[in-house]
Every structure is written in structure tokens, then in C-alpha cells.
């Protein structure tokens, strides 16, 4: 009888890419991959440690699984495991805890498991162990593949534990990365989304660059779209923006982790730029690619963010030509420098600021959509049939839907953006 295993991913697209890669190794060895809500012999949670909310969600999932399948083995892997392995190992029902260095050996740990086995957590994950780079990518029947090209981070921002969870910035060579990208094309994937912790740092450990990688990726036959995920403002160079503007394979979509809209808070956060540099990046993009999608990340409620500084940040975002904002509420993390800041923002003030920034984001997004009405855009259609409709994304990351047609799956077609309905454009094919 095939042993059944279920996976659940918390957090970022990087985690999703890694989960997909790990699950394929089990499928290749005869395991049956089932939905996380189904009965299984093993449940694997790829965890996140960015916020307390993510850690709470992980614990909730563990409890749900233990109640539903008390005899199953629950394995927790990833960032939460790396940061708090001892805490996780004490939760009833958890059989295995693997940090980020060891998680790619999950198959070896679970292959010989039986119900009478007593699995105990592997040695406590150590930061110094996070030196290897494992390229991963998702396929999973999708039209897009999330392709991990870089791992780790050397920035050590005051609020963030990711360098502790992921280690130093590292990546493969351009040559090795291209080989993996060519593997992805064999799965008839039309779009590759480049993911990592700090992808702008690609090549730092071997004298190469992210710009150099992009130059080579667009030469691969079979890749029709390359989409760039989050790039730090100080690493988003003029030459990268110019390359995106000049090459039709590179999608006009930028995701920039600004994090604060005033220099005082950026300094306390330990960020490596000022708002003036960010503005110059936006101006450059808009000059060369007027209809590009520009998304930003922003944290509200950072300890030193006074009401006046929040208002300053809000005004800066209002005046910035961005498409929308991913708003995060500051979450205290152990072992971070932000804990040493004496000031604190009250919970009600955090909530109020989050609400106002979300409202501004909605205004920005509506403006972005309205500015695209009447434009011709190319859409890559995805395979899911949702209540008779299928969805896809334009090159500049606008969501579009039409009546489901199996012939359109994984195809790129040109549409006119005209009928906007609650953030999605309806088109007739």
C-alpha cells in the first residue's frame, strides 16, 4: 500500500517553491501526495517565522492534524523550525523538526518510519550550518513556476530574523542556474517567477550579478515570460530597469520592499537606502515603462514610528506613483535589534495605521486599473476552473477572467482591458 503524505506551505513564494521540490522527491519514491485536509501517514508543514501570526498558524495546523490523525507523523520544517526548534519539539504530536539546512533530507528521515517508531527532533539547527544552496522550483500542473535562484540575506535589518533562519546570501553560478531553468522548460512552463530571500544579491558569492543572470535567462528557448519577485531598492539598478524595458520576455512588474516612507524610520530599521533613492527608482521605471506594475512592501507600527512619522510616511506613499501596497504590521521578533528601541506603538494605533495604509493601497490600485482600461495586454491563462471561469495575468500583473475554455489553458492571448469588476477585468474570448 502506498504511504500517503500531505504538505502545507506557510509564508512566501520561496517556501512554496521548496515545498514543491521536496514533495516531488516523495512522489518519485512511491509516496502518494494527498490534500492536507485528507487522511495521511505523514503531514509536512513548511513553516514561516516572519510574524507571530505565521507561527501561531503553524501551531494551529499541528493541533488540527493531531486531532484528525493522531497516529500520523507531523514533520515541521523551514524557518520557524530553524529559529525555534525546541519550542516546536515540545508540541504533542510533532514527530520531526528540521531546520532549513536539513529539510531537503526529509525523505531520508521519513522513508523508514512506521507507527511504532519514535521519531525525535534532529539536532538543533545552527546558523553556521546554512551554507549550501539548493535550487528549487515548482511545477505542480501550473502555468507558472516559482524558481529559487538565491537564498539567505546579509542585510540584518532591525526587525527581521530571516538572516538567522536562512543564513548568508548565496546562490549558484549563472551557468548552473541556467541548467535548472532549462529543466523547467521541459514541463511546458510558460512563465518563470524568480524567487529568493534577496534576489538582487544573486551572484554576490561568486563575482556574478543578477543583471548578468537576467541577460542569460532571456536567451533560453521555451521561456516566454520571466517575472522578477522582490528586489531591494538599492539593488534595483538602472541597468536592470533598462533591461526589463527593452526585453519583451521580462515582465513589466516590480516588487520593491520599501518598508517605511520616511528616512528616520528607515535608519532605525537598518535599511540601506533613503526615500530619495526609492523615488529615483520609481521615476526611472515610469519614464521607461509607464504602465508597469509597481508593488511595494510597507511596515506600520515600527517601535520608533511616531504619529508624525507615520503621517510623513503616508504622505510619501500618496505622492509616489506606485500601483499598490502590501501592508504589514510590525511584529516583535526575538533576537532582533528593534527590541532595544525604547518606544512602542500601541496596538490600537498599529491597527489604525494599518487600516489607513490599506485604504491608500486600494486607492492606488484602483487608479492603476483605471489607467489600464482600453489597453491591449497579453494574458497567460491558468488551468483552474472556478465556477465556470478561468483566470490569468497580464504582463503587468493585472488579473483577468473569462469563461473556462480548456483550449486556452497555458496559452498567451491578447485581450482588451475594458470591463473592470471588483479588481478583475472580464474579457470575452
C-alpha positions in Angstrom: 0.0 0.0 0.0 1.3 3.5 -0.9 2.1 5.6 2.1 0.3 8.9 2.0 1.9 12.3 2.6 0.4 15.8 2.7 2.2 19.1 2.5 1.2 22.6 3.7 3.2 25.8 3.0 3.1 28.9 5.1 4.7 32.2 4.1 6.4 33.2 0.9 6.6 32.0 -2.7 10.2 30.8 -1.8 8.7 28.4 0.6 6.2 27.3 -2.0 9.0 26.6 -4.4 10.8 24.5 -1.8 7.7 22.5 -0.8 7.0 21.7 -4.4 10.5 20.4 -4.9 10.5 18.4 -1.7 7.1 16.8 -2.5 8.4 15.7 -5.9 11.1 13.7 -4.2 8.5 11.8 -2.3 6.3 11.2 -5.3 9.3 9.8 -7.2 9.9 7.3 -4.4 6.4 5.9 -4.4 4.6 8.1 -1.9 1.0 9.2 -2.7 0.7 13.0 -2.3 -2.7 13.9 -0.9 -4.5 17.1 0.2 -3.6 18.4 3.6 -7.2 18.0 4.7 -7.2 14.3 3.9 -6.1 11.3 5.9 -2.4 10.7 5.6 0.5 8.9 7.2 2.7 12.0 7.2 1.9 15.7 7.4 4.6 18.2 6.5 4.3 21.9 7.4 6.9 24.2 5.7 6.8 26.9 8.3 7.4 30.7 8.4 8.8 32.9 11.1 8.3 36.4 9.7 5.5 37.2 12.1 3.9 35.9 15.3 0.8 35.3 13.3 2.6 32.9 11.0 4.0 30.9 14.0 0.5 30.8 15.5 -0.9 29.5 12.3 1.7 26.7 12.3 0.8 25.6 15.8 -2.9 25.7 14.8 -2.2 23.4 11.9 -0.3 21.0 14.1 -3.2 20.8 16.5 -5.7 20.2 13.7 -3.7 17.4 12.3 -3.2 15.7 15.6 -6.9 15.7 16.3 -7.8 14.4 12.9 -5.0 11.8 12.5 -3.4 11.0 16.0 -1.3 8.2 14.6 0.3 10.2 11.8 3.7 11.7 11.9 3.8 15.5 11.8 7.0 17.0 10.5 7.7 20.7 10.7 10.4 22.1 8.5 11.6 25.6 7.5 12.1 28.9 9.1 10.1 28.5 12.3 11.9 25.2 12.8 15.2 26.9 12.3 14.5 29.6 14.8 12.5 27.8 17.5 13.2 24.0 17.1 13.0 23.4 20.9 9.6 25.0 21.2 8.2 23.0 18.3 9.6 19.7 19.5 7.6 20.1 22.8 4.2 20.3 21.0 2.3 17.0 21.4 2.1 15.2 18.1 5.2 16.7 16.4 7.5 13.8 15.4 10.2 15.6 13.5 11.6 19.1 13.4 14.0 20.0 10.6 15.7 23.4 10.0 16.5 25.0 6.7 19.8 23.1 6.2 18.3 19.7 6.9 14.8 20.0 5.4 16.0 18.8 2.0 16.9 15.4 3.6 13.3 15.0 4.8 12.8 11.9 2.6 15.7 10.1 4.3 14.1 10.8 7.8 10.6 9.6 6.9 11.3 6.8 4.4 11.7 4.1 7.1 9.2 5.4 9.5 6.5 3.1 10.9 3.8 3.7 13.5 5.9 2.1 16.3 8.8 4.3 15.6 9.7 7.1 17.9 10.9 10.0 15.8 12.7 12.7 17.8 13.9 16.1 16.5 17.1 16.1 14.7 20.0 18.1 16.2 19.2 21.7 16.9 19.6 23.7 13.7 22.5 26.1 13.8 23.1 29.3 11.7 26.5 28.1 10.7 25.1 25.1 9.0 23.2 27.2 6.5 25.9 27.3 3.8 24.6 25.1 1.0 22.4 26.3 -1.8 19.6 24.1 -3.1 17.9 25.4 -6.2 14.2 24.5 -6.2 11.2 25.1 -8.5 7.5 24.4 -8.6 5.6 22.9 -11.4 2.5 21.2 -9.9 0.4 21.5 -13.0 0.7 25.3 -13.1 1.4 27.6 -16.0 4.0 29.4 -13.8 7.0 28.1 -12.0 8.4 29.7 -8.9 12.2 29.2 -9.3 14.5 29.8 -6.3 17.7 31.4 -7.6 19.1 32.7 -4.3 18.8 32.0 -0.6 19.9 33.8 2.6 20.4 37.5 3.4 23.3 39.6 4.6 21.2 42.7 5.5 20.2 42.0 9.1 17.5 44.6 9.3 16.5 45.6 12.8 13.1 43.9 12.7 13.9 40.7 10.8 15.0 37.2 11.8 15.3 35.9 8.2 19.1 36.0 8.1 19.1 33.8 11.3 16.6 31.5 9.7 18.2 31.3 6.2 21.9 32.1 6.6 24.2 34.2 4.5 23.3 35.2 0.9 24.3 32.6 -1.6 23.4 31.3 -5.0 24.6 29.0 -7.8 26.6 30.3 -10.7 24.8 31.7 -13.7 25.7 28.6 -15.7 24.2 26.2 -13.1 21.1 28.4 -12.7 20.5 28.3 -16.5 20.7 24.5 -16.5 17.9 24.3 -13.9 15.9 26.9 -15.9 16.2 24.7 -18.9 14.8 21.7 -16.9 11.8 23.8 -16.1 11.0 24.5 -19.8 10.7 20.7 -20.3 7.5 20.9 -18.2 5.9 23.3 -20.8 6.0 26.1 -18.3 5.4 29.5 -20.0 6.4 31.8 -17.1 9.2 31.6 -14.6 9.0 33.7 -11.4 12.4 34.3 -9.9 12.3 33.9 -6.1 14.7 34.1 -3.2 15.2 35.9 0.0 17.2 38.8 -1.6 17.4 38.0 -5.3 19.2 41.3 -6.1 22.2 39.8 -4.3 22.4 36.9 -6.8 26.0 36.1 -7.7 27.5 38.0 -4.8 29.3 34.9 -3.5 30.9 34.2 -6.9 31.6 37.5 -8.6 28.5 37.5 -10.8 25.3 39.6 -10.8 21.5 39.4 -11.0 21.7 41.6 -14.1 24.0 39.0 -15.7 21.6 36.2 -14.9 18.7 38.1 -16.4 20.7 38.6 -19.6 21.2 34.9 -19.9 17.7 33.7 -18.9 16.0 35.6 -21.7 18.1 33.7 -24.2 16.6 30.3 -23.3 14.3 28.9 -25.9 10.9 27.9 -24.4 10.8 30.5 -21.7 8.2 33.1 -22.8 8.0 35.1 -19.6 10.4 35.9 -16.8 8.9 37.7 -13.8 11.0 39.2 -11.1 9.9 39.0 -7.4 11.0 41.4 -4.7 14.2 43.4 -5.3 15.7 45.8 -2.7 15.7 49.4 -3.8 19.4 49.7 -3.5 19.9 46.6 -5.7 17.4 47.6 -8.4 19.9 49.3 -10.7 19.3 51.4 -13.8 20.7 48.6 -16.0 18.1 46.1 -14.6 15.2 48.6 -15.2 16.6 49.3 -18.7 16.8 45.6 -19.5 13.2 45.0 -18.4 12.1 47.9 -20.6 14.0 46.6 -23.6 13.3 42.9 -23.5 9.8 41.6 -24.0 10.5 38.4 -22.1 11.0 40.3 -18.9 7.6 41.3 -17.3 6.9 45.0 -16.5 6.3 44.2 -12.9 8.4 45.3 -10.0 8.0 44.4 -6.3 10.0 46.7 -4.1 10.3 46.3 -0.3 10.3 50.0 0.8 9.3 49.2 4.4 9.0 52.8 5.5 8.2 56.1 3.8 10.4 58.3 5.9 14.2 58.4 6.4 14.1 58.5 10.2 12.4 55.1 10.4 14.4 53.6 7.6 17.5 54.5 9.5 16.2 52.8 12.7 15.2 49.8 10.7 18.8 49.5 9.4 17.7 49.8 5.7 20.4 50.6 3.2 18.8 53.5 1.3 16.8 56.7 1.7 13.4 57.6 0.3 15.1 59.8 -2.3 16.8 56.7 -3.8 13.4 54.9 -3.9 11.8 57.8 -5.7 14.5 57.8 -8.3 13.9 54.1 -9.0 10.1 54.8 -9.4 10.8 57.8 -11.7 13.1 55.6 -13.8 10.6 52.9 -14.2 7.7 55.2 -15.0 9.9 57.0 -17.6 10.8 53.8 -19.5 7.7 51.6 -18.7 4.7 53.9 -17.9 2.2 51.0 -17.4 4.5 48.8 -15.3 3.0 47.4 -12.1 5.0 48.7 -9.1 4.1 47.0 -5.8 5.8 47.9 -2.5 6.0 46.4 1.0 5.5 48.6 3.9 5.6 48.0 7.7 3.4 50.1 10.0 3.8 50.4 13.8 7.6 50.0 13.9 8.7 51.0 17.5 10.2 54.4 16.6 7.4 55.3 14.2 5.7 58.2 15.9 2.3 59.5 14.8 4.1 62.4 13.0 6.5 60.0 11.2 3.6 57.8 10.2 1.8 60.8 8.6 5.1 61.6 6.9 5.3 58.1 5.5 1.6 58.1 4.4 2.1 61.4 2.6 5.2 60.0 0.8 3.3 56.9 -0.4 0.4 59.2 -1.6 2.9 61.1 -3.7 4.7 58.1 -5.0 3.5 56.6 -8.3 3.1 53.0 -7.1 0.4 50.5 -8.0 -0.4 49.1 -4.6 1.0 48.4 -1.2 1.5 45.2 0.8 0.9 46.4 4.3 2.5 44.6 7.2 2.0 45.4 10.9 5.2 45.3 12.9 5.6 42.1 14.8 8.2 41.7 17.6 10.8 39.1 16.9 13.3 37.6 19.4 17.0 38.2 18.7 16.3 41.4 16.7 17.7 44.9 17.3 14.3 46.5 17.2 13.6 45.1 20.7 16.2 47.5 22.0 14.2 50.6 20.9 12.6 52.1 24.0 9.5 53.5 22.2 6.5 51.3 21.5 3.4 51.8 19.3 0.1 50.8 21.0 -1.9 48.0 19.4 -4.8 50.3 18.6 -2.5 52.7 16.8 -1.0 49.9 14.8 -4.5 48.8 13.7 -5.5 52.4 12.8 -2.3 52.9 10.8 -2.7 49.6 9.0 -6.3 50.5 8.1 -5.3 53.8 6.7 -2.4 52.4 4.7 -4.7 49.6 3.3 -7.2 52.3 2.3 -4.5 54.2 0.5 -3.3 51.0 -1.2 -6.9 50.4 -2.5 -7.0 53.9 -4.0 -3.6 53.3 -5.7 -4.7 50.0 -7.1 -8.0 51.4 -8.5 -6.1 54.2 -10.1 -3.6 51.7 -11.6 -6.5 49.6 -13.0 -8.3 52.6 -14.4 -5.1 53.8 -16.2 -5.1 50.4 -17.9 -8.7 50.5 -19.2 -8.7 50.3 -23.0 -5.2 48.9 -23.2 -4.3 45.7 -25.2 -2.5 43.3 -22.9 -1.2 39.7 -23.3 -2.7 37.2 -20.7 -1.3 33.8 -19.7 -4.3 31.7 -18.8 -4.2 29.3 -15.8 -5.7 25.8 -15.6 -8.1 26.2 -12.6 -11.8 26.1 -13.4 -13.5 28.2 -10.8 -17.3 28.2 -11.1 -17.1 28.1 -14.9 -14.4 30.8 -15.2 -10.7 30.8 -15.7 -8.2 33.4 -14.7 -4.9 34.7 -15.9 -2.5 37.6 -15.5 -1.3 40.3 -17.9 2.3 41.1 -18.3 1.9 43.9 -15.8 0.2 41.6 -13.3 -3.5 42.6 -13.8 -5.9 39.8 -13.1 -8.3 38.9 -15.9 -11.1 36.3 -16.2 -13.1 34.7 -19.0 -15.4 31.7 -19.4 -13.5 28.5 -18.9 -12.1 27.0 -22.1 -9.7 24.1 -21.9 -8.1 25.2 -25.1 -6.9 28.4 -23.5 -5.1 26.7 -20.6 -1.4 27.6 -20.6 -1.9 29.8 -23.7 -1.0 33.5 -24.1 -3.6 35.6 -25.8 -4.1 39.3 -26.4 -7.1 41.0 -24.8 -8.5 44.4 -24.4 -9.0 45.6 -20.8 -12.4 47.1 -20.7 -14.8 45.6 -18.2 -13.5 46.0 -14.6 -15.4 44.2 -11.9 -14.1 44.3 -8.3 -10.5 44.3 -9.2 -10.7 41.8 -12.1 -11.1 42.5 -15.8 -13.8 40.4 -17.6 -13.0 39.6 -21.2 -14.8 37.7 -23.9 -12.7 35.3 -25.9 
